[in-house]
Amino acid sequence: MLENIKRLCALQGLTIQQLEDRAQISAGTIGRWGRDGKLMPSVDKVKRVADTLGVTVDELLKEVDAAAAASSTEGTSGEVPA
């Protein structure tokens, strides 16, 4: 999930700190979700992060392979390839 959050933040030009502020989550919390796997976010916090990023909870939680993640950050002009 943390990798998805980082990727979505990058696509929107946000830092994790800005996301935490907008989602009203304590500073440093999101980074701790992925560090050791011991801190599990509440459903409410996951929903706030998803809403702030404009995605569904499912999109935030789904596994994304490296190739798909890389291609989703390239060519984000909104143009459809021919």
Secondary structure, 3 states (H helix, E strand, C coil): CHHHHHHHHHHHCCCHHHHHHHCCCCCCHHHHHHHCCCCCCCHHHHHHHHHHHCCCHHHHHCCCCHHHHHHHHCCCCCCCCC
